[in-house]
Amino acid sequence: MTGTQPAKASAHEAIVREHFDAKLRRDTETLTQQMTDDAVWWVPRSAARLGRPRPLVGRESIVEMLTSLPLFRPEGRRWHIHHVVADDDVAIAHASLSATTRSGNPYENDYVFVFHFRGGLIDTVWEHLDTAYAYERFEPATPDR
């Protein structure tokens, strides 16, 4: 390992941590600055159920997805970052999202994001989560939920 690799990994970890904060703030400027123009975001295959293209291509499309919040109420969302592991041009984040869905259901889901970097910017992201649970929570609230 060269002396620049730990510094690069540390910088990428910082970008990932700021990425989650920027998503909460719906900070389009920061999110835009973090990504390459031709960034690619791989949502789970089942995201087609919500009309999401897979992959989502292009910085503007990705930032729009990250800040539009069609599924969650904007208030009270919170990311808890459990771990960020970074090495060279890849950083992996294990995180949990606490929120309330637009339909009024409480939402607590675990995620793993794999961030690939090019030239110090986020270039590709793979997003993994329990989509069966998520889709259940997006349904209208019922008394037993």
The 8 nearest C-alpha neighbors of each residue, nearest first, counted from 0:
[[1, 4, 2, 5, 3, 87, 86, 6],
 [2, 0, 3, 4, 5, 6, 87, 7],
 [1, 3, 4, 5, 0, 6, 7, 8],
 [4, 2, 6, 1, 5, 7, 0, 8],
 [3, 5, 7, 6, 87, 1, 2, 8],
 [6, 4, 8, 7, 3, 9, 2, 86],
 [7, 5, 9, 3, 4, 8, 10, 2],
 [6, 8, 4, 10, 9, 5, 3, 11],
 [9, 7, 85, 86, 5, 11, 87, 10],
 [8, 10, 12, 6, 7, 11, 5, 13],
 [9, 11, 7, 13, 12, 8, 6, 14],
 [12, 10, 14, 8, 13, 9, 7, 15],
 [11, 13, 9, 15, 10, 14, 85, 8],
 [12, 14, 10, 16, 11, 15, 17, 9],
 [15, 13, 11, 17, 12, 16, 18, 10],
 [16, 14, 18, 12, 17, 13, 11, 19],
 [15, 17, 13, 18, 14, 19, 12, 20],
 [16, 18, 20, 14, 15, 19, 21, 13],
 [17, 19, 15, 21, 16, 20, 14, 22],
 [20, 18, 22, 21, 17, 16, 23, 15],
 [19, 21, 17, 23, 22, 18, 24, 16],
 [20, 22, 26, 24, 18, 23, 19, 25],
 [23, 21, 25, 19, 20, 24, 18, 65],
 [22, 24, 20, 21, 25, 19, 76, 77],
 [23, 25, 21, 26, 22, 20, 66, 27],
 [26, 24, 22, 66, 23, 21, 27, 65],
 [27, 25, 21, 24, 28, 29, 22, 30],
 [26, 28, 30, 29, 31, 25, 62, 66],
 [27, 29, 31, 26, 30, 32, 33, 21],
 [30, 28, 32, 31, 27, 26, 33, 21],
 [29, 31, 27, 33, 32, 28, 26, 62],
 [30, 32, 28, 29, 33, 34, 27, 58],
 [31, 33, 29, 30, 34, 28, 35, 120],
 [32, 34, 30, 120, 31, 121, 29, 35],
 [35, 33, 121, 120, 31, 32, 122, 38],
 [34, 36, 38, 37, 122, 120, 121, 58],
 [37, 35, 58, 38, 57, 34, 59, 122],
 [36, 38, 57, 35, 58, 56, 39, 122],
 [37, 39, 122, 57, 35, 58, 123, 36],
 [38, 40, 56, 123, 55, 57, 122, 54],
 [41, 39, 124, 55, 54, 123, 125, 42],
 [40, 42, 54, 125, 53, 124, 126, 55],
 [41, 43, 126, 40, 53, 46, 44, 125],
 [44, 42, 45, 46, 127, 126, 41, 128],
 [45, 43, 46, 42, 47, 53, 41, 48],
 [44, 46, 47, 43, 48, 130, 49, 42],
 [47, 45, 48, 49, 44, 51, 43, 42],
 [46, 48, 50, 51, 45, 49, 52, 44],
 [47, 49, 46, 50, 45, 51, 44, 134],
 [50, 48, 47, 46, 51, 45, 52, 134],
 [49, 51, 47, 48, 52, 46, 53, 45],
 [52, 50, 47, 46, 49, 53, 48, 55],
 [51, 53, 55, 54, 47, 50, 46, 42],
 [54, 52, 55, 41, 42, 51, 44, 47],
 [53, 55, 41, 52, 40, 56, 39, 42],
 [54, 56, 40, 53, 52, 39, 41, 61],
 [57, 55, 39, 38, 54, 37, 40, 60],
 [58, 56, 37, 38, 60, 59, 36, 39],
 [57, 59, 61, 36, 38, 60, 37, 62],
 [60, 58, 62, 61, 57, 63, 31, 36],
 [61, 59, 63, 57, 58, 62, 64, 56],
 [60, 62, 64, 58, 63, 59, 65, 57],
 [61, 63, 65, 59, 64, 60, 58, 66],
 [62, 64, 60, 61, 66, 65, 67, 59],
 [63, 65, 61, 62, 67, 66, 60, 68],
 [66, 64, 62, 63, 67, 61, 22, 68],
 [65, 67, 25, 63, 64, 68, 62, 22],
 [66, 68, 64, 63, 69, 65, 25, 62],
 [69, 67, 71, 70, 66, 73, 72, 65],
 [68, 70, 67, 71, 101, 72, 64, 66],
 [69, 71, 68, 101, 100, 137, 72, 102],
 [72, 70, 100, 101, 68, 99, 69, 73],
 [71, 73, 101, 74, 99, 100, 68, 70],
 [74, 72, 71, 76, 75, 68, 23, 98],
 [75, 73, 72, 76, 98, 99, 71, 77],
 [74, 76, 98, 77, 73, 99, 72, 97],
 [77, 75, 98, 97, 74, 73, 23, 78],
 [78, 76, 97, 96, 75, 79, 98, 23],
 [77, 79, 96, 95, 80, 97, 94, 19],
 [80, 78, 95, 94, 81, 96, 77, 97],
 [79, 81, 94, 82, 78, 93, 95, 92],
 [80, 82, 94, 93, 79, 83, 92, 95],
 [83, 81, 93, 92, 80, 84, 94, 91],
 [82, 84, 92, 91, 12, 85, 93, 90],
 [85, 83, 91, 90, 82, 92, 86, 12],
 [84, 86, 90, 8, 89, 12, 91, 83],
 [87, 85, 8, 89, 88, 90, 84, 4],
 [86, 88, 8, 4, 89, 7, 85, 5],
 [89, 87, 116, 115, 86, 90, 117, 8],
 [90, 88, 115, 86, 114, 85, 87, 116],
 [91, 89, 85, 114, 84, 113, 86, 12],
 [90, 92, 113, 84, 83, 112, 114, 85],
 [93, 91, 83, 112, 111, 82, 94, 84],
 [92, 94, 111, 82, 81, 110, 80, 83],
 [95, 93, 80, 110, 81, 79, 109, 92],
 [96, 94, 109, 79, 108, 78, 110, 80],
 [95, 97, 78, 108, 107, 77, 98, 79],
 [98, 96, 107, 77, 106, 76, 78, 95],
 [99, 97, 76, 106, 75, 105, 96, 100],
 [98, 100, 105, 106, 104, 72, 71, 103],
 [99, 101, 71, 103, 102, 104, 70, 72],
 [100, 102, 71, 72, 103, 70, 99, 137],
 [101, 103, 139, 100, 104, 140, 137, 138],
 [104, 102, 100, 101, 140, 99, 105, 139],
 [105, 103, 100, 140, 99, 102, 136, 106],
 [104, 106, 99, 98, 100, 103, 107, 136],
 [107, 105, 98, 99, 97, 104, 108, 100],
 [108, 106, 97, 96, 98, 105, 95, 109],
 [109, 107, 96, 95, 106, 110, 129, 97],
 [110, 108, 95, 94, 128, 96, 107, 111],
 [111, 109, 128, 94, 127, 93, 95, 112],
 [110, 112, 93, 127, 92, 126, 94, 128],
 [111, 113, 126, 92, 125, 91, 114, 127],
 [112, 114, 91, 125, 124, 90, 92, 115],
 [113, 115, 124, 90, 89, 123, 91, 112],
 [116, 114, 89, 123, 122, 88, 121, 124],
 [115, 117, 121, 88, 122, 120, 119, 89],
 [118, 116, 120, 119, 122, 121, 115, 88],
 [117, 119, 120, 116, 121, 35, 122, 88],
 [118, 120, 117, 116, 121, 11, 7, 10],
 [121, 119, 34, 116, 33, 117, 118, 35],
 [122, 120, 34, 116, 33, 115, 123, 35],
 [121, 123, 38, 116, 35, 115, 117, 34],
 [124, 122, 39, 115, 38, 40, 114, 121],
 [125, 123, 114, 40, 113, 41, 115, 126],
 [124, 126, 41, 113, 112, 40, 42, 127],
 [125, 127, 112, 42, 41, 111, 124, 43],
 [126, 128, 111, 110, 43, 112, 125, 129],
 [129, 127, 110, 130, 109, 111, 126, 108],
 [130, 128, 131, 132, 133, 108, 109, 127],
 [129, 131, 133, 132, 128, 134, 45, 43],
 [132, 130, 134, 133, 129, 135, 136, 128],
 [131, 133, 135, 130, 134, 129, 136, 108],
 [134, 132, 130, 136, 135, 131, 137, 129],
 [135, 133, 137, 136, 131, 132, 130, 138],
 [134, 136, 132, 133, 137, 138, 131, 130],
 [137, 135, 133, 134, 138, 104, 132, 106],
 [136, 138, 134, 135, 100, 102, 133, 139],
 [137, 139, 136, 135, 140, 102, 134, 104],
 [140, 138, 102, 141, 137, 103, 104, 136],
 [139, 141, 104, 103, 102, 138, 144, 142],
 [140, 142, 143, 144, 139, 104, 138, 103],
 [143, 141, 144, 140, 139, 104, 103, 105],
 [142, 144, 141, 140, 104, 139, 136, 105],
 [143, 141, 142, 140, 104, 105, 136, 139]]
